[in-house]
Amino acid sequence: MRGHVQGMHAIVSRRSASPEHIQMKESSMKIFLYAISLFCVVTGCCTILYTSETRHFVKRFFNEVNRKILSVFEAAMGVLLLVSAAASQQPWFIRLIGLLAVIEGALIFLLPKSLYDELVKWYVDSASDQTYRLFGIISLILGSAMLSWVL
């Protein structure tokens, strides 16, 4: 019986989080936040500087990607942001962005196809260049803020 208890203690102690494991987890969360923030900065810059090319890319993207896959991807990115927010200096802001991403993923999934297509059509065809540039500025600011808070 005593050997069984010692064996169980060894299993439990292996499963407990060591400082190295916690540090590695925090490091991977920071890498994820770096990647997301750099993606936002690059996307914002491209949208501001190359508006018509970005519009054509987005149009092709929305025409080729299934909206159900897009919604799952959006929700998954939101959950990852929620989980990795602790690695930031401003976790409330990262959690807010993550929550908004989860809500956006759910809306994309639950919206009727006709309404989804109408929104995509507006964004791709009807939105002005100034609107695209505004979205680019917002993306650039959010990415820069996230990047500065991870450092």
C-alpha positions as CSV (number, residue, x, y, z in Angstrom):
1,M,0.0,0.0,0.0
2,R,2.8,2.4,0.9
3,G,4.5,1.8,-2.5
4,H,1.2,2.6,-4.2
5,V,0.9,6.0,-2.4
6,Q,4.5,6.9,-3.2
7,G,3.9,6.0,-6.8
8,M,0.8,8.2,-6.9
9,H,2.8,11.0,-5.2
10,A,5.4,10.8,-8.0
11,I,2.7,11.0,-10.7
12,V,1.1,14.1,-9.0
13,S,4.4,15.8,-8.5
14,R,5.3,15.3,-12.2
15,R,2.0,16.9,-13.2
16,S,2.4,19.9,-11.0
17,A,3.5,23.1,-12.8
18,S,7.2,23.7,-12.4
19,P,8.6,27.2,-12.7
20,E,10.1,26.3,-16.0
21,H,6.8,25.1,-17.3
22,I,5.0,28.2,-16.3
23,Q,7.8,30.4,-17.8
24,M,7.6,28.4,-21.0
25,K,3.8,28.9,-21.1
26,E,4.0,32.6,-20.5
27,S,6.7,32.8,-23.2
28,S,4.5,31.1,-25.8
29,M,1.6,33.4,-24.9
30,K,3.9,36.4,-25.5
31,I,5.0,35.0,-28.8
32,F,1.3,34.7,-29.8
33,L,0.6,38.3,-28.8
34,Y,3.7,39.5,-30.7
35,A,2.4,37.6,-33.8
36,I,-1.1,39.0,-33.5
37,S,0.1,42.6,-32.9
38,L,2.6,42.4,-35.8
39,F,-0.2,41.0,-38.0
40,C,-2.4,44.0,-37.1
41,V,0.4,46.5,-37.8
42,V,1.3,44.9,-41.2
43,T,-2.4,44.7,-42.1
44,G,-3.0,48.3,-41.1
45,C,0.0,49.5,-43.1
46,C,-1.0,47.6,-46.2
47,T,-4.6,48.8,-46.0
48,I,-3.4,52.5,-45.7
49,L,-0.7,52.4,-48.3
50,Y,-2.2,49.9,-50.8
51,T,-5.9,50.4,-50.5
52,S,-7.0,49.1,-53.9
53,E,-4.8,46.0,-53.7
54,T,-6.0,45.3,-50.2
55,R,-9.6,45.6,-51.4
56,H,-9.0,43.1,-54.2
57,F,-7.2,40.7,-51.8
58,V,-10.1,40.9,-49.3
59,K,-12.7,40.3,-52.1
60,R,-10.8,37.2,-53.2
61,F,-10.5,36.0,-49.6
62,F,-14.2,36.4,-48.8
63,N,-15.2,34.7,-52.1
64,E,-12.9,31.7,-51.5
65,V,-13.2,31.0,-47.7
66,N,-16.2,29.3,-46.3
67,R,-17.9,31.5,-43.7
68,K,-18.3,28.6,-41.2
69,I,-14.5,28.1,-41.3
70,L,-14.0,31.8,-41.0
71,S,-16.3,32.0,-38.0
72,V,-14.5,29.1,-36.2
73,F,-11.1,30.6,-36.9
74,E,-12.3,34.0,-35.6
75,A,-13.7,32.5,-32.4
76,A,-10.5,30.4,-31.9
77,M,-8.3,33.4,-32.2
78,G,-10.6,35.2,-29.7
79,V,-10.2,32.3,-27.2
80,L,-6.4,32.4,-27.7
81,L,-6.4,36.1,-27.0
82,L,-8.5,35.6,-23.8
83,V,-6.0,32.9,-22.6
84,S,-2.9,34.8,-23.5
85,A,-4.1,38.2,-22.1
86,A,-2.3,37.5,-18.8
87,A,1.1,37.9,-20.6
88,S,0.3,41.5,-21.4
89,Q,0.7,44.6,-19.2
90,Q,-2.9,45.6,-20.0
91,P,-4.8,42.2,-19.9
92,W,-8.2,43.9,-19.8
93,F,-7.7,45.4,-23.2
94,I,-6.5,42.1,-24.7
95,R,-9.4,40.3,-23.1
96,L,-11.8,42.9,-24.6
97,I,-10.4,42.3,-28.1
98,G,-10.6,38.5,-27.5
99,L,-14.2,38.8,-26.4
100,L,-15.1,40.9,-29.4
101,A,-13.4,38.3,-31.7
102,V,-15.4,35.5,-30.1
103,I,-18.6,37.5,-30.5
104,E,-17.7,38.3,-34.1
105,G,-17.1,34.6,-34.8
106,A,-20.4,33.7,-33.3
107,L,-22.2,36.3,-35.4
108,I,-20.6,35.2,-38.6
109,F,-21.7,31.7,-37.8
110,L,-25.2,32.6,-36.8
111,L,-26.1,35.3,-39.3
112,P,-28.3,34.3,-42.2
113,K,-26.3,33.8,-45.4
114,S,-28.1,36.7,-47.1
115,L,-27.2,39.2,-44.4
116,Y,-23.6,37.9,-44.3
117,D,-23.3,38.3,-48.1
118,E,-24.8,41.8,-47.9
119,L,-22.2,42.9,-45.2
120,V,-19.4,41.4,-47.2
121,K,-20.6,43.1,-50.4
122,W,-20.7,46.4,-48.6
123,Y,-17.2,46.0,-47.2
124,V,-15.7,44.8,-50.5
125,D,-17.6,46.9,-53.1
126,S,-19.3,49.8,-51.5
127,A,-17.0,51.0,-48.7
128,S,-15.0,54.1,-49.8
129,D,-11.2,54.2,-49.8
130,Q,-11.3,56.5,-46.8
131,T,-13.3,53.8,-44.9
132,Y,-10.6,51.3,-45.8
133,R,-7.9,53.6,-44.7
134,L,-9.8,54.3,-41.4
135,F,-9.9,50.5,-40.7
136,G,-6.2,50.4,-41.5
137,I,-5.5,53.2,-39.1
138,I,-7.5,51.5,-36.4
139,S,-5.6,48.2,-37.0
140,L,-2.3,50.0,-36.9
141,I,-3.1,51.7,-33.6
142,L,-4.4,48.5,-32.0
143,G,-1.4,46.5,-33.2
144,S,1.0,49.1,-31.9
145,A,-0.7,49.3,-28.6
146,M,-0.7,45.5,-28.2
147,L,3.0,45.3,-29.2
148,S,4.0,48.0,-26.7
149,W,2.0,46.3,-23.9
150,V,3.7,42.9,-24.5
151,L,7.2,44.4,-24.4
